[in-house]
Amino acid sequence: MTGTTMTVVEAARSTLQTEMRRNADIWVLGEDVRHGGVFGQYRGLVDEFGPERIVDTPIAEAAMVGAAVGAALMGTRPVVETRFSDFALSAVDEIVNQAAKIRYMFGGQGKAPLVVRMPSGLRRGSAAQHSQSLEAWFAHVPGLVVTAPATPTDATGLLLTALRGEDPVMHLEAKELWNFSGDVPEEVVPIPFGIGKVVRSGTDLTIVSWGVALHEAIRAAQELEDRCGVSAEIIDLRTLWPWDEQLVLWSVARTRRLVVVHESVRDVGLGAEIAATVAEKLHETLRSPVRRVASPRIPVGYSPPLEDVYRVQAHKIIQTVASMVAIDPASSPQVPGRLAPTDRY
């Protein structure tokens, strides 16, 4: 299968365009989408699909998500552009009390298959109201799917699954990855929700991450191997709810150490859920306590030095791993009785 090099924003836009051609029920609404979107996610789409399917809205997130919920109930497949994930908070009732609960409350007779695109996380100089990573908020709500692609291929595969699914999907797209490039297959394959991916094999510890923090974890792992001979296995969750518990437990059962790395605030974050699950199920296996590397519980500063205090960077991951390996430098034997996940794509 041949591929094409694309940025994340190009890959997602191409997937949306292809699906809109295939399915006339898919349409987009949000602020400035007819002009291409803040990051160019919709550039040129109005020329092909017209203002009836690429719909500009007022600055009213509750109205746009509410309209999308109603339209989804009537059989269409809306894609809501929130511009920044922070702004989705203005539509929490529509997301949490309506979209997330409709399928359950009506016994499956009604459903809300909409995709809420949320440009998420840091972007240099965006400050406190435009830089938050809010995945834990939405992962906490029964009925919502939460995705967080970190590569162009995953940006296509996860969006494709969301556009063809039957559930409301909170699709978090890291702003600092919009221009990240990679090969995308000519034939885009849907990525099932709840299936993570081992992006780097290792034996000494497992690092679980997603989104932009994944790339810092990869840099840290390479430096740890080059400098210290530490072998880190890295899992990209890709879907935050449901998350791939089976894959994480399989990996940690072998490496016997776990670090969870994410850009969102450390306290009460999704990393705590993963850490608790591993501690509950593998506590007799672990060679050190589970650690988290994440952002401090402070607003994001505007100035670069303040922003860097918040930012998760490779050197912070390296410091955490070094302290864990020093606790018990013994090698990590295989743990019997747990099978490796086979190719589940």
JORA-V789921 format. One record per backbone hydrogen bond with DSSP energy under -0.5 kcal/mol. CO is the residue of the C=O (numbers start at 1). NH is the residue of the N-H. If there is no record, write none. Layout:
# JORA-V789921
co=CO nh=NH
co=CO nh=NH
This chain:
# JORA-V789921
co=2 nh=186
co=4 nh=184
co=6 nh=182
co=7 nh=11
co=8 nh=12
co=9 nh=13
co=10 nh=14
co=11 nh=15
co=12 nh=16
co=13 nh=17
co=14 nh=18
co=15 nh=19
co=16 nh=20
co=17 nh=21
co=18 nh=22
co=19 nh=23
co=22 nh=24
co=23 nh=26
co=25 nh=77
co=27 nh=79
co=28 nh=55
co=29 nh=81
co=30 nh=33
co=30 nh=57
co=32 nh=35
co=32 nh=37
co=33 nh=36
co=36 nh=42
co=36 nh=43
co=37 nh=40
co=40 nh=43
co=42 nh=45
co=42 nh=46
co=44 nh=48
co=45 nh=48
co=45 nh=49
co=46 nh=50
co=50 nh=53
co=50 nh=54
co=53 nh=28
co=53 nh=55
co=54 nh=56
co=55 nh=30
co=58 nh=60
co=60 nh=64
co=61 nh=65
co=62 nh=66
co=63 nh=67
co=64 nh=68
co=65 nh=69
co=66 nh=70
co=67 nh=71
co=68 nh=72
co=69 nh=73
co=70 nh=74
co=71 nh=76
co=72 nh=75
co=77 nh=27
co=78 nh=80
co=78 nh=115
co=79 nh=29
co=79 nh=81
co=80 nh=82
co=80 nh=117
co=81 nh=31
co=82 nh=84
co=84 nh=87
co=84 nh=88
co=85 nh=88
co=86 nh=89
co=87 nh=90
co=88 nh=91
co=89 nh=92
co=91 nh=95
co=92 nh=96
co=92 nh=97
co=93 nh=97
co=93 nh=98
co=94 nh=99
co=95 nh=100
co=98 nh=101
co=98 nh=102
co=101 nh=105
co=102 nh=106
co=103 nh=108
co=104 nh=107
co=106 nh=109
co=112 nh=114
co=114 nh=169
co=115 nh=80
co=115 nh=117
co=116 nh=171
co=117 nh=82
co=118 nh=173
co=119 nh=85
co=120 nh=175
co=122 nh=176
co=123 nh=126
co=127 nh=130
co=132 nh=121
co=132 nh=134
co=134 nh=137
co=134 nh=138
co=135 nh=139
co=136 nh=140
co=138 nh=141
co=140 nh=142
co=141 nh=144
co=143 nh=168
co=145 nh=170
co=146 nh=240
co=146 nh=241
co=147 nh=172
co=148 nh=211
co=149 nh=174
co=151 nh=155
co=152 nh=156
co=153 nh=157
co=154 nh=158
co=155 nh=159
co=156 nh=160
co=157 nh=161
co=157 nh=191
co=158 nh=162
co=159 nh=163
co=160 nh=164
co=161 nh=165
co=162 nh=165
co=168 nh=145
co=169 nh=116
co=169 nh=171
co=170 nh=147
co=170 nh=172
co=171 nh=118
co=171 nh=173
co=172 nh=149
co=172 nh=174
co=173 nh=120
co=174 nh=177
co=175 nh=178
co=177 nh=8
co=177 nh=180
co=178 nh=9
co=180 nh=8
co=182 nh=6
co=184 nh=4
co=186 nh=188
co=190 nh=192
co=192 nh=195
co=194 nh=196
co=197 nh=199
co=197 nh=236
co=200 nh=234
co=205 nh=233
co=206 nh=208
co=206 nh=259
co=207 nh=235
co=208 nh=261
co=209 nh=237
co=210 nh=213
co=210 nh=214
co=211 nh=214
co=211 nh=215
co=212 nh=215
co=212 nh=216
co=213 nh=217
co=214 nh=218
co=215 nh=219
co=216 nh=220
co=217 nh=221
co=218 nh=222
co=219 nh=223
co=220 nh=224
co=221 nh=225
co=222 nh=226
co=223 nh=227
co=224 nh=228
co=224 nh=229
co=224 nh=230
co=225 nh=229
co=230 nh=232
co=231 nh=204
co=231 nh=205
co=233 nh=207
co=234 nh=199
co=234 nh=200
co=235 nh=209
co=235 nh=237
co=236 nh=197
co=237 nh=239
co=238 nh=148
co=238 nh=240
co=241 nh=146
co=243 nh=245
co=244 nh=248
co=245 nh=249
co=246 nh=250
co=247 nh=251
co=248 nh=252
co=249 nh=253
co=250 nh=254
co=251 nh=254
co=251 nh=255
co=252 nh=256
co=256 nh=287
co=256 nh=288
co=257 nh=206
co=258 nh=291
co=259 nh=208
co=259 nh=261
co=260 nh=293
co=261 nh=210
co=264 nh=295
co=266 nh=269
co=269 nh=272
co=269 nh=273
co=270 nh=274
co=271 nh=275
co=272 nh=276
co=273 nh=277
co=274 nh=278
co=275 nh=279
co=276 nh=280
co=277 nh=281
co=278 nh=282
co=279 nh=283
co=282 nh=285
co=282 nh=286
co=291 nh=260
co=292 nh=294
co=293 nh=262
co=295 nh=266
co=296 nh=298
co=303 nh=307
co=304 nh=308
co=305 nh=309
co=306 nh=310
co=307 nh=311
co=311 nh=313
co=313 nh=316
co=313 nh=317
co=314 nh=318
co=315 nh=319
co=316 nh=320
co=317 nh=321
co=318 nh=322
co=319 nh=323
co=320 nh=324
co=321 nh=325
co=322 nh=326
co=323 nh=327
co=324 nh=328
co=331 nh=333
co=334 nh=336
co=335 nh=338
co=342 nh=344
